[in-house]
């Protein structure tokens, strides 16, 4: 039994400024612990993708731009 399934192409046009505001509002609504958890998850995904392993220690470096 063969069924022909079709997937509709859907596009939503969104202004970049509106998307940025929505992202900021979303993350401001989250607790600092939730934000930190997501940063750690993203780091693990990136390092695993980039070189196959997550470093045991990540050096904390802060750069401040002088205006």
PDB file with SEQRES, HELIX, SHEET and CRYST1 records, atoms N, CA, C and O in Angstrom:
SEQRES   1 A   67  UNK UNK UNK UNK UNK UNK UNK UNK UNK UNK UNK UNK UNK          
SEQRES   2 A   67  UNK UNK UNK UNK UNK UNK UNK UNK UNK UNK UNK UNK UNK          
SEQRES   3 A   67  UNK UNK UNK UNK UNK UNK UNK UNK UNK UNK UNK UNK UNK          
SEQRES   4 A   67  UNK UNK UNK UNK UNK UNK UNK UNK UNK UNK UNK UNK UNK          
SEQRES   5 A   67  UNK UNK UNK UNK UNK UNK UNK UNK UNK UNK UNK UNK UNK          
SEQRES   6 A   67  UNK UNK                                                      
HELIX    1 AA1 UNK A   16  UNK A   28  1                                  13    
HELIX    2 AA2 UNK A   32  UNK A   51  1                                  20    
CRYST1    1.000    1.000    1.000  90.00  90.00  90.00 P 1           1          
ATOM      1  N   UNK A   1       0.835  -1.166   0.000  1.00  0.00           N  
ATOM      2  CA  UNK A   1       0.000   0.000   0.000  1.00  0.00           C  
ATOM      3  C   UNK A   1       0.889   1.242   0.000  1.00  0.00           C  
ATOM      4  O   UNK A   1       1.645   1.464   0.945  1.00  0.00           O  
ATOM      5  N   UNK A   2       0.802   2.036  -1.039  1.00  0.00           N  
ATOM      6  CA  UNK A   2       1.639   3.222  -1.191  1.00  0.00           C  
ATOM      7  C   UNK A   2       0.788   4.473  -1.007  1.00  0.00           C  
ATOM      8  O   UNK A   2      -0.261   4.624  -1.633  1.00  0.00           O  
ATOM      9  N   UNK A   3       1.253   5.363  -0.143  1.00  0.00           N  
ATOM     10  CA  UNK A   3       0.549   6.634   0.042  1.00  0.00           C  
ATOM     11  C   UNK A   3       1.478   7.755  -0.398  1.00  0.00           C  
ATOM     12  O   UNK A   3       2.656   7.777  -0.043  1.00  0.00           O  
ATOM     13  N   UNK A   4       0.948   8.659  -1.154  1.00  0.00           N  
ATOM     14  CA  UNK A   4       1.725   9.827  -1.569  1.00  0.00           C  
ATOM     15  C   UNK A   4       1.560  10.906  -0.511  1.00  0.00           C  
ATOM     16  O   UNK A   4       0.476  11.453  -0.307  1.00  0.00           O  
ATOM     17  N   UNK A   5       2.665  11.191   0.148  1.00  0.00           N  
ATOM     18  CA  UNK A   5       2.644  12.224   1.181  1.00  0.00           C  
ATOM     19  C   UNK A   5       3.337  13.451   0.648  1.00  0.00           C  
ATOM     20  O   UNK A   5       4.394  13.350   0.025  1.00  0.00           O  
ATOM     21  N   UNK A   6       2.772  14.574   0.877  1.00  0.00           N  
ATOM     22  CA  UNK A   6       3.357  15.830   0.431  1.00  0.00           C  
ATOM     23  C   UNK A   6       3.587  16.724   1.634  1.00  0.00           C  
ATOM     24  O   UNK A   6       2.791  16.760   2.572  1.00  0.00           O  
ATOM     25  N   UNK A   7       4.682  17.435   1.584  1.00  0.00           N  
ATOM     26  CA  UNK A   7       5.015  18.379   2.647  1.00  0.00           C  
ATOM     27  C   UNK A   7       4.886  19.784   2.077  1.00  0.00           C  
ATOM     28  O   UNK A   7       5.487  20.102   1.050  1.00  0.00           O  
ATOM     29  N   UNK A   8       4.117  20.603   2.732  1.00  0.00           N  
ATOM     30  CA  UNK A   8       3.923  21.982   2.276  1.00  0.00           C  
ATOM     31  C   UNK A   8       5.118  22.825   2.705  1.00  0.00           C  
ATOM     32  O   UNK A   8       5.567  22.747   3.849  1.00  0.00           O  
ATOM     33  N   UNK A   9       5.622  23.626   1.784  1.00  0.00           N  
ATOM     34  CA  UNK A   9       6.709  24.538   2.098  1.00  0.00           C  
ATOM     35  C   UNK A   9       6.101  25.771   2.774  1.00  0.00           C  
ATOM     36  O   UNK A   9       5.192  26.403   2.235  1.00  0.00           O  
ATOM     37  N   UNK A  10       6.612  26.099   3.948  1.00  0.00           N  
ATOM     38  CA  UNK A  10       6.088  27.228   4.701  1.00  0.00           C  
ATOM     39  C   UNK A  10       7.228  28.196   4.990  1.00  0.00           C  
ATOM     40  O   UNK A  10       8.295  27.797   5.455  1.00  0.00           O  
ATOM     41  N   UNK A  11       6.989  29.462   4.709  1.00  0.00           N  
ATOM     42  CA  UNK A  11       7.992  30.493   4.960  1.00  0.00           C  
ATOM     43  C   UNK A  11       7.342  31.610   5.745  1.00  0.00           C  
ATOM     44  O   UNK A  11       6.269  32.095   5.384  1.00  0.00           O  
ATOM     45  N   UNK A  12       7.989  32.013   6.810  1.00  0.00           N  
ATOM     46  CA  UNK A  12       7.531  33.155   7.590  1.00  0.00           C  
ATOM     47  C   UNK A  12       8.586  34.244   7.484  1.00  0.00           C  
ATOM     48  O   UNK A  12       9.729  34.049   7.896  1.00  0.00           O  
ATOM     49  N   UNK A  13       8.207  35.380   6.938  1.00  0.00           N  
ATOM     50  CA  UNK A  13       9.133  36.508   6.841  1.00  0.00           C  
ATOM     51  C   UNK A  13       9.052  37.293   8.144  1.00  0.00           C  
ATOM     52  O   UNK A  13       7.975  37.731   8.550  1.00  0.00           O  
ATOM     53  N   UNK A  14      10.204  37.467   8.797  1.00  0.00           N  
ATOM     54  CA  UNK A  14      10.266  38.184  10.061  1.00  0.00           C  
ATOM     55  C   UNK A  14      11.405  39.182   9.966  1.00  0.00           C  
ATOM     56  O   UNK A  14      12.493  38.848   9.498  1.00  0.00           O  
ATOM     57  N   UNK A  15      11.158  40.395  10.405  1.00  0.00           N  
ATOM     58  CA  UNK A  15      12.220  41.402  10.413  1.00  0.00           C  
ATOM     59  C   UNK A  15      13.265  40.998  11.438  1.00  0.00           C  
ATOM     60  O   UNK A  15      12.926  40.525  12.523  1.00  0.00           O  
ATOM     61  N   UNK A  16      14.531  41.181  11.100  1.00  0.00           N  
ATOM     62  CA  UNK A  16      15.631  40.789  11.981  1.00  0.00           C  
ATOM     63  C   UNK A  16      15.523  41.492  13.335  1.00  0.00           C  
ATOM     64  O   UNK A  16      15.808  40.892  14.372  1.00  0.00           O  
ATOM     65  N   UNK A  17      15.115  42.758  13.324  1.00  0.00           N  
ATOM     66  CA  UNK A  17      14.996  43.501  14.590  1.00  0.00           C  
ATOM     67  C   UNK A  17      13.948  42.863  15.505  1.00  0.00           C  
ATOM     68  O   UNK A  17      14.138  42.778  16.718  1.00  0.00           O  
ATOM     69  N   UNK A  18      12.835  42.415  14.904  1.00  0.00           N  
ATOM     70  CA  UNK A  18      11.784  41.780  15.698  1.00  0.00           C  
ATOM     71  C   UNK A  18      12.261  40.451  16.264  1.00  0.00           C  
ATOM     72  O   UNK A  18      11.959  40.114  17.409  1.00  0.00           O  
ATOM     73  N   UNK A  19      13.002  39.700  15.467  1.00  0.00           N  
ATOM     74  CA  UNK A  19      13.528  38.411  15.920  1.00  0.00           C  
ATOM     75  C   UNK A  19      14.519  38.616  17.065  1.00  0.00           C  
ATOM     76  O   UNK A  19      14.500  37.879  18.050  1.00  0.00           O  
ATOM     77  N   UNK A  20      15.390  39.627  16.927  1.00  0.00           N  
ATOM     78  CA  UNK A  20      16.362  39.921  17.984  1.00  0.00           C  
ATOM     79  C   UNK A  20      15.651  40.290  19.288  1.00  0.00           C  
ATOM     80  O   UNK A  20      16.033  39.823  20.361  1.00  0.00           O  
ATOM     81  N   UNK A  21      14.627  41.120  19.193  1.00  0.00           N  
ATOM     82  CA  UNK A  21      13.875  41.513  20.395  1.00  0.00           C  
ATOM     83  C   UNK A  21      13.215  40.302  21.054  1.00  0.00           C  
ATOM     84  O   UNK A  21      13.197  40.177  22.279  1.00  0.00           O  
ATOM     85  N   UNK A  22      12.675  39.416  20.222  1.00  0.00           N  
ATOM     86  CA  UNK A  22      12.022  38.218  20.758  1.00  0.00           C  
ATOM     87  C   UNK A  22      13.032  37.327  21.464  1.00  0.00           C  
ATOM     88  O   UNK A  22      12.736  36.775  22.523  1.00  0.00           O  
ATOM     89  N   UNK A  23      14.232  37.181  20.885  1.00  0.00           N  
ATOM     90  CA  UNK A  23      15.285  36.374  21.515  1.00  0.00           C  
ATOM     91  C   UNK A  23      15.698  36.965  22.855  1.00  0.00           C  
ATOM     92  O   UNK A  23      15.816  36.244  23.845  1.00  0.00           O  
ATOM     93  N   UNK A  24      15.916  38.275  22.886  1.00  0.00           N  
ATOM     94  CA  UNK A  24      16.328  38.936  24.130  1.00  0.00           C  
ATOM     95  C   UNK A  24      15.232  38.789  25.182  1.00  0.00           C  
ATOM     96  O   UNK A  24      15.515  38.465  26.336  1.00  0.00           O  
ATOM     97  N   UNK A  25      14.000  39.022  24.791  1.00  0.00           N  
ATOM     98  CA  UNK A  25      12.887  38.897  25.750  1.00  0.00           C  
ATOM     99  C   UNK A  25      12.791  37.479  26.295  1.00  0.00           C  
ATOM    100  O   UNK A  25      12.542  37.286  27.485  1.00  0.00           O  
ATOM    101  N   UNK A  26      12.988  36.487  25.431  1.00  0.00           N  
ATOM    102  CA  UNK A  26      12.933  35.092  25.867  1.00  0.00           C  
ATOM    103  C   UNK A  26      13.992  34.817  26.927  1.00  0.00           C  
ATOM    104  O   UNK A  26      13.685  34.266  27.985  1.00  0.00           O  
ATOM    105  N   UNK A  27      15.261  35.205  26.643  1.00  0.00           N  
ATOM    106  CA  UNK A  27      16.332  34.881  27.579  1.00  0.00           C  
ATOM    107  C   UNK A  27      16.272  35.709  28.853  1.00  0.00           C  
ATOM    108  O   UNK A  27      16.703  35.243  29.907  1.00  0.00           O  
ATOM    109  N   UNK A  28      15.750  36.920  28.780  1.00  0.00           N  
ATOM    110  CA  UNK A  28      15.576  37.719  30.001  1.00  0.00           C  
ATOM    111  C   UNK A  28      14.534  37.078  30.904  1.00  0.00           C  
ATOM    112  O   UNK A  28      14.606  37.196  32.127  1.00  0.00           O  
ATOM    113  N   UNK A  29      13.565  36.399  30.298  1.00  0.00           N  
ATOM    114  CA  UNK A  29      12.515  35.762  31.101  1.00  0.00           C  
ATOM    115  C   UNK A  29      13.000  34.488  31.799  1.00  0.00           C  
ATOM    116  O   UNK A  29      12.295  33.961  32.660  1.00  0.00           O  
ATOM    117  N   UNK A  30      14.168  33.990  31.454  1.00  0.00           N  
ATOM    118  CA  UNK A  30      14.718  32.769  32.057  1.00  0.00           C  
ATOM    119  C   UNK A  30      15.596  33.127  33.245  1.00  0.00           C  
ATOM    120  O   UNK A  30      16.138  34.230  33.322  1.00  0.00           O  
ATOM    121  N   UNK A  31      15.729  32.194  34.158  1.00  0.00           N  
ATOM    122  CA  UNK A  31      16.559  32.426  35.338  1.00  0.00           C  
ATOM    123  C   UNK A  31      18.044  32.337  34.949  1.00  0.00           C  
ATOM    124  O   UNK A  31      18.380  31.725  33.936  1.00  0.00           O  
ATOM    125  N   UNK A  32      18.927  32.942  35.746  1.00  0.00           N  
ATOM    126  CA  UNK A  32      20.362  32.829  35.456  1.00  0.00           C  
ATOM    127  C   UNK A  32      20.827  31.373  35.373  1.00  0.00           C  
ATOM    128  O   UNK A  32      21.687  31.046  34.555  1.00  0.00           O  
ATOM    129  N   UNK A  33      20.271  30.502  36.207  1.00  0.00           N  
ATOM    130  CA  UNK A  33      20.659  29.087  36.174  1.00  0.00           C  
ATOM    131  C   UNK A  33      20.283  28.452  34.839  1.00  0.00           C  
ATOM    132  O   UNK A  33      21.063  27.682  34.280  1.00  0.00           O  
ATOM    133  N   UNK A  34      19.086  28.768  34.319  1.00  0.00           N  
ATOM    134  CA  UNK A  34      18.659  28.226  33.027  1.00  0.00           C  
ATOM    135  C   UNK A  34      19.549  28.740  31.898  1.00  0.00           C  
ATOM    136  O   UNK A  34      19.899  27.994  30.984  1.00  0.00           O  
ATOM    137  N   UNK A  35      19.910  30.023  31.970  1.00  0.00           N  
ATOM    138  CA  UNK A  35      20.789  30.596  30.939  1.00  0.00           C  
ATOM    139  C   UNK A  35      22.146  29.917  30.950  1.00  0.00           C  
ATOM    140  O   UNK A  35      22.686  29.571  29.899  1.00  0.00           O  
ATOM    141  N   UNK A  36      22.695  29.726  32.144  1.00  0.00           N  
ATOM    142  CA  UNK A  36      24.002  29.089  32.271  1.00  0.00           C  
ATOM    143  C   UNK A  36      23.967  27.642  31.788  1.00  0.00           C  
ATOM    144  O   UNK A  36      24.899  27.183  31.129  1.00  0.00           O  
ATOM    145  N   UNK A  37      22.907  26.932  32.110  1.00  0.00           N  
ATOM    146  CA  UNK A  37      22.745  25.556  31.648  1.00  0.00           C  
ATOM    147  C   UNK A  37      22.758  25.494  30.124  1.00  0.00           C  
ATOM    148  O   UNK A  37      23.374  24.601  29.541  1.00  0.00           O  
ATOM    149  N   UNK A  38      22.091  26.425  29.489  1.00  0.00           N  
ATOM    150  CA  UNK A  38      22.050  26.455  28.019  1.00  0.00           C  
ATOM    151  C   UNK A  38      23.415  26.791  27.425  1.00  0.00           C  
ATOM    152  O   UNK A  38      23.802  26.221  26.405  1.00  0.00           O  
ATOM    153  N   UNK A  39      24.145  27.709  28.051  1.00  0.00           N  
ATOM    154  CA  UNK A  39      25.492  28.038  27.567  1.00  0.00           C  
ATOM    155  C   UNK A  39      26.393  26.812  27.645  1.00  0.00           C  
ATOM    156  O   UNK A  39      27.144  26.539  26.709  1.00  0.00           O  
ATOM    157  N   UNK A  40      26.330  26.087  28.724  1.00  0.00           N  
ATOM    158  CA  UNK A  40      27.137  24.867  28.877  1.00  0.00           C  
ATOM    159  C   UNK A  40      26.749  23.844  27.816  1.00  0.00           C  
ATOM    160  O   UNK A  40      27.622  23.216  27.217  1.00  0.00           O  
ATOM    161  N   UNK A  41      25.463  23.671  27.577  1.00  0.00           N  
ATOM    162  CA  UNK A  41      25.006  22.722  26.552  1.00  0.00           C  
ATOM    163  C   UNK A  41      25.512  23.113  25.165  1.00  0.00           C  
ATOM    164  O   UNK A  41      25.969  22.264  24.400  1.00  0.00           O  
ATOM    165  N   UNK A  42      25.425  24.409  24.849  1.00  0.00           N  
ATOM    166  CA  UNK A  42      25.910  24.878  23.549  1.00  0.00           C  
ATOM    167  C   UNK A  42      27.419  24.681  23.406  1.00  0.00           C  
ATOM    168  O   UNK A  42      27.901  24.295  22.342  1.00  0.00           O  
ATOM    169  N   UNK A  43      28.155  24.945  24.476  1.00  0.00           N  
ATOM    170  CA  UNK A  43      29.615  24.716  24.443  1.00  0.00           C  
ATOM    171  C   UNK A  43      29.932  23.247  24.198  1.00  0.00           C  
ATOM    172  O   UNK A  43      30.787  22.921  23.374  1.00  0.00           O  
ATOM    173  N   UNK A  44      29.247  22.367  24.908  1.00  0.00           N  
ATOM    174  CA  UNK A  44      29.488  20.935  24.731  1.00  0.00           C  
ATOM    175  C   UNK A  44      29.187  20.507  23.300  1.00  0.00           C  
ATOM    176  O   UNK A  44      29.953  19.755  22.698  1.00  0.00           O  
ATOM    177  N   UNK A  45      28.077  20.984  22.760  1.00  0.00           N  
ATOM    178  CA  UNK A  45      27.739  20.648  21.372  1.00  0.00           C  
ATOM    179  C   UNK A  45      28.790  21.170  20.411  1.00  0.00           C  
ATOM    180  O   UNK A  45      29.199  20.457  19.495  1.00  0.00           O  
ATOM    181  N   UNK A  46      29.234  22.407  20.607  1.00  0.00           N  
ATOM    182  CA  UNK A  46      30.207  23.002  19.696  1.00  0.00           C  
ATOM    183  C   UNK A  46      31.534  22.251  19.742  1.00  0.00           C  
ATOM    184  O   UNK A  46      32.065  21.865  18.701  1.00  0.00           O  
ATOM    185  N   UNK A  47      32.066  22.044  20.931  1.00  0.00           N  
ATOM    186  CA  UNK A  47      33.368  21.383  21.038  1.00  0.00           C  
ATOM    187  C   UNK A  47      33.304  19.948  20.551  1.00  0.00           C  
ATOM    188  O   UNK A  47      34.252  19.466  19.930  1.00  0.00           O  
ATOM    189  N   UNK A  48      32.206  19.257  20.819  1.00  0.00           N  
ATOM    190  CA  UNK A  48      32.058  17.883  20.339  1.00  0.00           C  
ATOM    191  C   UNK A  48      32.016  17.854  18.817  1.00  0.00           C  
ATOM    192  O   UNK A  48      32.572  16.948  18.196  1.00  0.00           O  
ATOM    193  N   UNK A  49      31.364  18.834  18.220  1.00  0.00           N  
ATOM    194  CA  UNK A  49      31.284  18.920  16.761  1.00  0.00           C  
ATOM    195  C   UNK A  49      32.624  19.335  16.162  1.00  0.00           C  
ATOM    196  O   UNK A  49      33.052  18.782  15.149  1.00  0.00           O  
ATOM    197  N   UNK A  50      33.291  20.315  16.791  1.00  0.00           N  
ATOM    198  CA  UNK A  50      34.516  20.889  16.232  1.00  0.00           C  
ATOM    199  C   UNK A  50      35.688  19.911  16.250  1.00  0.00           C  
ATOM    200  O   UNK A  50      36.368  19.746  15.238  1.00  0.00           O  
ATOM    201  N   UNK A  51      35.932  19.260  17.392  1.00  0.00           N  
ATOM    202  CA  UNK A  51      37.092  18.363  17.453  1.00  0.00           C  
ATOM    203  C   UNK A  51      36.806  17.030  18.130  1.00  0.00           C  
ATOM    204  O   UNK A  51      37.732  16.279  18.434  1.00  0.00           O  
ATOM    205  N   UNK A  52      35.551  16.735  18.364  1.00  0.00           N  
ATOM    206  CA  UNK A  52      35.175  15.422  18.869  1.00  0.00           C  
ATOM    207  C   UNK A  52      35.273  15.238  20.365  1.00  0.00           C  
ATOM    208  O   UNK A  52      34.922  14.171  20.871  1.00  0.00           O  
ATOM    209  N   UNK A  53      35.744  16.253  21.102  1.00  0.00           N  
ATOM    210  CA  UNK A  53      35.835  16.094  22.558  1.00  0.00           C  
ATOM    211  C   UNK A  53      35.614  17.431  23.244  1.00  0.00           C  
ATOM    212  O   UNK A  53      35.861  18.492  22.672  1.00  0.00           O  
ATOM    213  N   UNK A  54      35.152  17.359  24.459  1.00  0.00           N  
ATOM    214  CA  UNK A  54      34.924  18.558  25.258  1.00  0.00           C  
ATOM    215  C   UNK A  54      36.114  18.742  26.189  1.00  0.00           C  
ATOM    216  O   UNK A  54      36.494  17.801  26.885  1.00  0.00           O  
ATOM    217  N   UNK A  55      36.714  19.938  26.220  1.00  0.00           N  
ATOM    218  CA  UNK A  55      37.881  20.140  27.098  1.00  0.00           C  
ATOM    219  C   UNK A  55      37.502  19.989  28.568  1.00  0.00           C  
ATOM    220  O   UNK A  55      36.397  20.342  28.980  1.00  0.00           O  
ATOM    221  N   UNK A  56      38.446  19.456  29.352  1.00  0.00           N  
ATOM    222  CA  UNK A  56      38.191  19.262  30.781  1.00  0.00           C  
ATOM    223  C   UNK A  56      38.140  20.593  31.515  1.00  0.00           C  
ATOM    224  O   UNK A  56      37.451  20.734  32.525  1.00  0.00           O  
ATOM    225  N   UNK A  57      38.886  21.576  30.988  1.00  0.00           N  
ATOM    226  CA  UNK A  57      38.908  22.884  31.632  1.00  0.00           C  
ATOM    227  C   UNK A  57      38.810  23.956  30.556  1.00  0.00           C  
ATOM    228  O   UNK A  57      39.495  23.885  29.536  1.00  0.00           O  
ATOM    229  N   UNK A  58      37.964  24.937  30.783  1.00  0.00           N  
ATOM    230  CA  UNK A  58      37.842  26.072  29.883  1.00  0.00           C  
ATOM    231  C   UNK A  58      38.326  27.295  30.648  1.00  0.00           C  
ATOM    232  O   UNK A  58      37.814  27.619  31.719  1.00  0.00           O  
ATOM    233  N   UNK A  59      39.312  27.962  30.083  1.00  0.00           N  
ATOM    234  CA  UNK A  59      39.878  29.127  30.746  1.00  0.00           C  
ATOM    235  C   UNK A  59      38.897  30.296  30.677  1.00  0.00           C  
ATOM    236  O   UNK A  59      38.294  30.558  29.637  1.00  0.00           O  
ATOM    237  N   UNK A  60      38.751  30.978  31.784  1.00  0.00           N  
ATOM    238  CA  UNK A  60      37.847  32.115  31.829  1.00  0.00           C  
ATOM    239  C   UNK A  60      38.652  33.363  31.458  1.00  0.00           C  
ATOM    240  O   UNK A  60      39.544  33.790  32.191  1.00  0.00           O  
ATOM    241  N   UNK A  61      38.318  33.921  30.325  1.00  0.00           N  
ATOM    242  CA  UNK A  61      39.003  35.116  29.848  1.00  0.00           C  
ATOM    243  C   UNK A  61      37.952  36.161  29.511  1.00  0.00           C  
ATOM    244  O   UNK A  61      36.987  35.888  28.797  1.00  0.00           O  
ATOM    245  N   UNK A  62      38.153  37.348  30.032  1.00  0.00           N  
ATOM    246  CA  UNK A  62      37.233  38.434  29.744  1.00  0.00           C  
ATOM    247  C   UNK A  62      38.011  39.527  29.038  1.00  0.00           C  
ATOM    248  O   UNK A  62      39.037  39.999  29.528  1.00  0.00           O  
ATOM    249  N   UNK A  63      37.508  39.918  27.886  1.00  0.00           N  
ATOM    250  CA  UNK A  63      38.119  41.017  27.136  1.00  0.00           C  
ATOM    251  C   UNK A  63      37.213  42.219  27.237  1.00  0.00           C  
ATOM    252  O   UNK A  63      36.011  42.134  26.985  1.00  0.00           O  
ATOM    253  N   UNK A  64      37.802  43.341  27.609  1.00  0.00           N  
ATOM    254  CA  UNK A  64      37.013  44.573  27.692  1.00  0.00           C  
ATOM    255  C   UNK A  64      37.528  45.522  26.628  1.00  0.00           C  
ATOM    256  O   UNK A  64      38.724  45.799  26.533  1.00  0.00           O  
ATOM    257  N   UNK A  65      36.608  46.002  25.845  1.00  0.00           N  
ATOM    258  CA  UNK A  65      36.956  46.928  24.781  1.00  0.00           C  
ATOM    259  C   UNK A  65      36.969  48.341  25.343  1.00  0.00           C  
ATOM    260  O   UNK A  65      36.017  48.779  25.988  1.00  0.00           O  
ATOM    261  N   UNK A  66      38.060  49.040  25.088  1.00  0.00           N  
ATOM    262  CA  UNK A  66      38.166  50.424  25.553  1.00  0.00           C  
ATOM    263  C   UNK A  66      37.703  51.343  24.441  1.00  0.00           C  
ATOM    264  O   UNK A  66      38.152  51.245  23.299  1.00  0.00           O  
ATOM    265  N   UNK A  67      36.799  52.236  24.796  1.00  0.00           N  
ATOM    266  CA  UNK A  67      36.236  53.140  23.773  1.00  0.00           C  
ATOM    267  C   UNK A  67      36.936  54.472  23.845  1.00  0.00           C  
ATOM    268  O   UNK A  67      36.619  55.379  23.076  1.00  0.00           O  
TER     269      UNK A  67                                                      
END                                                                             
